[in-house]
Amino acid sequence: MGLFAILSSTMSKNPVLKPFATNLETPEGFWMGFVASASTIPGILISLPAASLSDIFGRRKVLLTSSIVFASAPFLYLFINSWWQLILVRFYHGFATAVFVPVATASVAEQFPAKRGERISLFSSVTAVGRGIAPFLGGYILFLTDYGYHTLYLVVGIAGVTALITALLFLAERKPSPIQFGGSKETVLRMLHGWSSVARNRGVQAVSFVQASQYYTFGAVEYFLVGYLTDVVQLDPLSFGTIMGSQIVAVILAKPYIGRISDKIGRRIPIVAGSIISSLPLLAIPFVTQFPILLFLSIIYGLGFAMVTSSTPALVSELVPASSVGTAMGFLNTTMDAGQTLGPIITGMLLATNMAYIGSFSILTAVLLCSCLIFIASRIAKAP
């Protein structure tokens, strides 16, 4: 389900969204940027409430809701004839991933309590495969159809419907919902109590800050490293595509193995080591122009990122009672989305100053090391 869901959602934006928005005569500047970010806003707004509802009503019901959005949203693109309609459809489509990721992760965590790191990482890697295939498949479809947007979004719809069918046929509750609810007022009160409990958990706060810092940096690197490779190093598209793609490949391949290691030795070592390993290449990149070295640094950064993000969800699930795993995942996902949203914005502002790439990437390194120090200083204890 994760493979087809993320393939569908990613292919709806990469690489088609920018040319489609331009074709609709979207005004440059703020509105063009808003088209790009419209689908990320639901992640900040709804991930936590949706994950909390999954603690109350069960994972299957909430995941089915997200799969309905995955299956229905792509077909709305076929009726768009104005740029403001594109923003509305992108906003609606964003709810699918915002609900799916934290709830699916919580479901995996509670089904495999002894192998959480490995199984969550395996799930994450499979969704990353879908995310990696999407731009190649989408670009190929646009090439074959001479920018046939409707054809591409029909394929996006087929992938979304496949995710829905998979959910309907195979998705099942592994155990009864841990909380029984009465009326809507009681449900809201329990949600608010769960949010308050998770938000006050210092261990969850520390791990969420590490996660947010990783995605703050990842969002900036994903966007601005391409700028460095093209504007400064002046690499050709195949070369910088190889460098950027190597990060994704490293993450996909490394996550399950590192997750398995964290199940055996604990989460602390991979998180600390990964934070340090992912920070050092960013400090070196602005001083390097040779393709082989840049490729090596990109792979090392991907490995460090995989070490941290393969352990953080599993650790958060262990820091709260079983009845609050969904809420904790929602809190983690909300901070992650906030970090990934802020990273490119703030880094872009810094790049516009005299700091350029050296100063901006040095600050990204400092963010990762700061989060590492905060995590080390925190006293992490598992929930009973």
C-alpha positions in Angstrom: 0.0 0.0 0.0 2.8 2.4 0.9 4.6 1.7 -2.4 1.7 2.6 -4.6 0.4 5.4 -2.3 3.7 7.3 -2.3 4.4 6.6 -5.9 1.0 8.2 -6.7 1.4 11.2 -4.5 5.0 11.9 -5.6 4.3 11.5 -9.3 1.5 14.0 -9.0 4.2 16.7 -8.3 7.5 15.5 -9.6 8.3 16.4 -12.4 4.8 17.4 -13.6 3.7 20.1 -11.1 5.9 23.0 -12.3 5.2 22.7 -16.0 1.5 22.1 -15.3 1.3 25.2 -13.1 3.1 27.2 -15.8 0.7 25.9 -18.4 -2.2 27.2 -16.2 -0.5 30.6 -16.2 0.2 30.6 -12.5 1.6 34.0 -11.4 5.3 33.8 -10.6 6.6 34.4 -7.1 4.4 33.8 -4.1 1.6 31.9 -5.9 3.9 29.7 -7.8 5.6 28.8 -4.5 2.2 28.3 -2.8 1.3 25.8 -5.5 4.5 23.8 -4.5 3.8 24.0 -0.8 0.0 23.6 -0.7 0.2 19.8 -0.2 2.6 20.1 2.7 0.3 22.3 4.8 -2.0 19.4 5.7 0.9 17.6 7.2 1.3 20.3 9.8 -2.4 20.6 10.4 -3.8 17.0 10.4 -1.0 14.5 11.1 -1.4 14.7 14.9 -5.3 14.7 15.0 -5.4 11.8 12.5 -2.9 9.7 14.4 -4.7 10.4 17.7 -8.0 9.2 16.1 -6.3 6.0 15.0 -5.5 5.4 18.7 -9.3 5.7 19.4 -11.0 4.2 16.4 -8.3 1.8 15.2 -5.6 2.1 12.5 -7.6 0.4 9.7 -10.5 3.0 9.6 -8.1 5.9 9.4 -5.8 4.3 6.8 -8.9 3.5 4.7 -9.8 7.2 4.9 -6.4 8.2 3.6 -6.5 5.6 0.8 -9.8 7.1 -0.4 -8.0 10.5 -0.8 -5.1 8.8 -2.6 -7.6 7.2 -5.0 -9.9 10.2 -5.6 -7.5 13.2 -5.6 -5.6 12.3 -8.9 -8.8 12.4 -10.9 -9.6 15.9 -9.8 -6.6 17.2 -11.7 -8.4 16.2 -14.9 -11.0 18.9 -14.4 -8.6 21.8 -13.5 -8.6 24.7 -15.9 -7.3 27.5 -13.6 -4.2 27.8 -11.3 -6.3 28.5 -8.2 -8.1 25.2 -8.7 -4.7 23.5 -8.7 -3.9 24.9 -5.3 -7.2 23.6 -3.9 -6.6 20.1 -5.4 -3.0 20.0 -4.1 -4.2 21.0 -0.6 -6.8 18.1 -0.7 -4.3 15.7 -2.0 -1.9 16.6 0.8 -4.3 15.1 3.4 -3.6 11.6 2.0 0.1 11.5 2.9 -0.4 13.6 6.1 -2.8 10.9 7.5 -1.1 7.8 6.0 2.5 8.1 7.1 2.1 8.5 10.9 -0.8 6.0 11.2 0.9 3.4 9.0 4.1 3.7 11.0 2.2 3.3 14.2 0.5 0.2 12.8 3.8 -1.4 11.9 5.3 -0.4 15.3 2.5 -2.1 17.3 2.4 -5.2 15.1 6.2 -5.9 15.5 7.1 -4.8 19.0 10.4 -6.8 19.0 11.5 -5.6 15.6 10.2 -2.1 15.4 13.4 -0.6 14.0 13.8 -3.1 11.3 10.1 -3.2 10.2 9.5 0.5 10.3 12.7 1.0 8.3 11.6 -1.6 5.8 8.3 0.1 5.4 10.0 3.5 5.0 12.4 2.1 2.4 9.6 0.6 0.3 7.8 4.0 0.3 11.1 5.5 -0.7 11.2 3.1 -3.7 7.9 4.6 -4.8 9.2 8.1 -4.3 12.3 7.3 -6.3 10.5 5.7 -9.3 7.9 8.5 -9.6 10.0 11.2 -11.3 11.5 8.8 -13.8 8.1 7.3 -14.7 6.4 10.7 -14.7 9.1 12.2 -16.9 8.9 9.3 -19.3 5.1 9.6 -19.6 5.4 13.4 -20.3 8.0 12.6 -22.9 5.9 10.0 -24.7 2.8 12.1 -24.6 4.4 15.5 -25.4 3.3 16.9 -22.0 0.0 15.0 -21.8 -0.9 16.1 -18.3 -4.2 14.2 -18.3 -2.5 10.9 -19.3 0.0 11.3 -16.5 -2.7 12.0 -13.9 -4.7 9.0 -15.1 -1.6 6.9 -14.3 -1.3 8.7 -10.9 -5.0 7.8 -10.3 -4.4 4.1 -11.2 -1.6 3.9 -8.6 -3.8 5.6 -6.0 -6.7 3.2 -6.7 -4.3 0.3 -6.4 -3.3 1.5 -2.9 -7.0 1.7 -2.0 -7.7 -1.9 -3.3 -4.7 -3.2 -1.4 -6.1 -1.6 1.8 -9.6 -3.0 1.3 -8.3 -6.5 0.6 -5.5 -6.9 3.0 -5.6 -4.3 5.7 -6.9 -5.6 8.9 -6.8 -4.8 12.6 -4.3 -7.0 14.4 -6.0 -6.3 17.8 -9.0 -4.4 19.1 -8.7 -0.7 19.4 -7.1 0.0 22.8 -9.6 2.7 23.7 -13.3 2.6 23.7 -15.1 5.9 23.2 -18.4 7.3 24.2 -19.6 10.5 22.6 -17.8 13.1 20.5 -17.1 15.2 23.6 -15.3 12.3 25.3 -13.4 11.6 22.1 -12.2 15.2 21.9 -11.2 15.2 25.6 -9.2 12.0 25.2 -7.5 13.4 22.1 -6.5 16.5 23.9 -5.3 14.5 26.9 -3.2 12.4 24.6 -1.7 15.4 22.9 -0.9 17.0 26.2 0.7 13.8 27.5 2.9 13.3 24.5 3.9 17.0 24.2 5.1 16.9 27.9 7.2 13.8 27.3 10.7 15.1 27.3 12.0 12.0 25.5 9.5 12.5 22.7 10.4 16.2 22.6 14.1 15.4 22.2 13.6 12.7 19.5 11.2 14.9 17.6 13.7 17.8 17.6 16.3 15.4 16.2 13.8 14.3 13.5 12.8 17.9 12.7 16.5 18.9 12.4 17.2 16.0 10.1 14.3 17.0 7.8 15.0 20.7 8.1 18.5 19.9 6.7 17.2 17.3 4.2 14.7 19.7 2.7 17.4 22.4 2.3 19.9 19.9 0.8 17.4 18.4 -1.5 16.7 21.8 -3.1 19.9 23.8 -2.8 22.6 21.1 -3.4 21.3 21.0 -6.9 21.9 24.7 -7.1 25.4 24.4 -5.9 26.1 21.5 -8.4 24.8 23.5 -11.3 25.7 27.1 -10.5 29.1 26.6 -8.9 30.4 23.3 -10.0 28.5 23.4 -13.3 27.9 19.7 -13.6 25.7 18.3 -16.4 22.2 17.0 -15.6 23.3 13.3 -15.6 26.1 14.0 -13.2 24.1 16.0 -10.6 21.2 13.6 -11.0 23.6 10.8 -10.1 24.8 12.7 -7.0 21.3 13.4 -5.8 20.0 10.0 -6.6 22.8 8.4 -4.7 21.4 9.8 -1.5 18.0 8.1 -2.0 19.6 4.8 -3.0 21.7 4.9 0.2 18.7 5.6 2.3 16.6 2.8 0.7 19.4 0.2 1.1 20.6 1.2 4.5 17.5 1.8 6.5 16.3 -1.8 7.1 19.8 -3.0 8.1 20.4 -0.1 10.4 16.9 -0.5 11.9 17.7 -4.2 12.6 20.9 -3.1 14.3 19.1 -0.6 16.5 16.7 -3.3 17.6 19.7 -5.2 19.0 22.0 -2.4 20.3 19.4 0.3 21.1 18.4 3.5 19.4 20.8 5.9 21.0 24.0 4.9 19.2 22.5 5.0 15.7 20.9 8.4 16.4 24.0 10.0 17.8 26.4 8.5 15.2 24.0 9.3 12.3 23.6 12.9 13.4 27.4 13.3 13.4 27.9 11.4 10.1 25.2 13.3 8.3 26.6 16.7 9.5 30.2 16.3 8.3 29.6 16.0 4.5 27.6 19.2 4.6 30.5 21.1 6.1 32.8 19.8 3.3 30.6 20.1 0.2 31.0 23.8 -0.4 34.8 23.4 -0.6 34.6 20.5 -3.2 34.2 20.6 -6.9 35.3 17.1 -8.0 32.5 14.8 -9.1 33.8 11.6 -7.3 34.3 13.3 -4.0 30.9 15.0 -4.2 29.3 11.6 -5.0 31.0 10.1 -2.0 29.9 12.9 0.3 26.3 12.6 -0.9 26.3 8.9 -0.2 27.8 9.4 3.3 25.1 12.1 4.0 22.4 9.6 2.9 23.8 6.9 5.2 23.9 9.3 8.2 20.3 10.4 7.5 19.2 6.8 7.2 20.9 5.9 10.6 18.9 8.6 12.4 15.5 8.3 10.7 15.5 4.5 11.0 15.7 4.7 14.7 13.6 7.8 15.7 10.1 6.5 14.9 10.9 3.2 16.7 12.2 5.1 19.8 9.2 7.4 19.9 6.9 4.4 19.9 8.8 3.0 22.9 8.6 6.2 24.9 4.8 6.3 25.3 2.2 3.8 26.4 0.7 1.5 23.8 -2.5 3.5 23.8 -0.6 6.6 22.6 1.6 5.2 19.9 -0.5 6.8 17.1 -0.5 10.2 18.8 3.3 10.0 19.3 3.8 9.2 15.6 1.5 12.1 14.7 3.5 14.5 16.9 6.8 13.2 15.3 5.4 13.6 11.8 4.1 17.1 12.6 7.5 18.3 13.7 9.1 16.6 10.8 6.9 18.5 8.3 7.5 21.7 10.1 11.3 21.2 9.8 11.1 20.2 6.2 9.0 23.3 5.4 11.3 25.7 7.2 14.6 24.3 6.0 14.4 25.5 2.4 12.9 28.8 3.3 15.5 29.8 5.9 18.4 28.5 3.9 17.2 30.4 0.8 17.2 33.6 2.9 20.7 32.9 4.1 21.9 32.1 0.6 20.7 35.6 -0.5 23.2 37.1 2.0 27.0 37.2 1.8 27.1 33.8 3.6 26.5 32.0 0.3 26.9 28.2 0.2 29.8 28.0 2.7 27.9 29.8 5.4 24.5 28.3 4.7 25.8 24.7 4.7 27.9 25.4 7.8 24.7 26.4 9.6 23.0 23.2 8.4 25.9 21.3 10.0 25.5 23.3 13.2 21.7 22.4 13.3 22.4 18.7 13.1 25.2 18.8 15.8 23.0 21.0 18.1 20.2 18.5 17.9 22.7 15.7 18.6 23.9 17.4 21.7 20.3 18.0 22.9 19.5 14.4 22.4 22.6 13.3 24.3 21.8 15.6 27.2 18.2 14.3 27.4 17.4 11.4 29.6 15.5 8.9 27.5 13.4 6.3 29.3 11.0 3.8 27.8 7.4 3.8 28.9 6.3 1.0 31.2 
